[in-house]
Structures are given as C-alpha cells and as structure tokens.
Amino acid sequence: RNNKKQSRLIKDCESLKCELTGRPLVYRNYTTRFKGDIRQLSTGKQTAILAECLESFLKCKYQLINLNHGTIKQWLSATDNLLLYQGWQDSLFTSEKTIVFLFLLAKDTHFGPDEVAHVRDLRKIFYAWLFVSYSFIGEEITYPVSFFLAGEKLDSFYRRCLSIGIRNSSRMLLINQNRSYELSLYEGLLNYY
C-alpha cells in the first residue's frame, strides 16, 4: 500500500517538474459539481470545492477572464506536492482550513487593477498568500522561499509577504481564536460556488 502511495506521489511530482521547466503541468482533476451539504463529502472533495470557490472569488475580484478553471488547484497542488516530495513537510498542507485561511488573506488584501492585470500577476500575489499561510499555520518552522517566488525578485516578494502579514495579523489570530469567525469565512467562501 505504501509503495502505491509513494509511486503515485513520485508520478505526481514528476508532473510538477514540468511547471518548473515551463511545459504544461499534468494534475489530478478530482472535482465534480455538487449540490447539497458540503459536510457530507469526503475531505478531498471538500477541499477541491473550496479551491473552486476561491478561484471563482479571485476571478470575480480581479476580473480575470483568462483565469482557467483549475488553475488555483494546480498552484496549490504543485507547491504542496513539491514540498512533500522534497522532504520539507511530512503530510499535505492543503485542507479546508488552509483554503479558508487563503480566502481570509485574499479577501482582506487589496491590490489595484494595475497590479493584477494578468494571471501571472495573480500568481505572484497568490504565492505570497500561500507563503504567509505556510508560515503561519504550517507544521514546519521554515519553508524554502524558492518554491513560492513565481518569477519574482526576492526583495519584492518579502515586501509583499510582510505587507500581507501586517495588514491581516489581527484577523489571522482571530481565525484561530473565534470559531464563529472561521465559520463565517467558510460560508462566505461557499457563496462563490
């Protein structure tokens, strides 16, 4: 059983290498449209649906008509599997809580239309949100920044992460202290399904 998991993980990570070289990335598409109570779904499907909701939110907020379906899941999966494959974490980081935390950062961080004119601009910002998320709620003390740069200079990446952290620090703490706040974010995210 472990051999199957390892071979699947290696296969997934081999497809992730394509992103680093610029070739198309092959990723798992495990979502289906679901009508009903999301709590009745398995954890993987809940996470996939929430990732779809986050993608819809970002598409609406930044009016990016060329943001392809599944792009956010692709970015999440690529980073998560690469960190796992490289030994930087013991288990996958992406979960419902992670997606809700990313929604918190995305909802309360404002960038102008000139800063997010293309999907590549959103990718830089998204990877900054993801780095802040890993740093705040991840299991490890530190993560390699190279997996999150997305073609951006290190100095501007750190400035963006610091700005996101400063603007959202009180809400980042509140999400861990106040269950009703977390649930309101969860429900707010589901509005984009």
Order of alpha helices (4+ residues) and beta strands (2+ residues): alpha-alpha-alpha-alpha-alpha-alpha-alpha
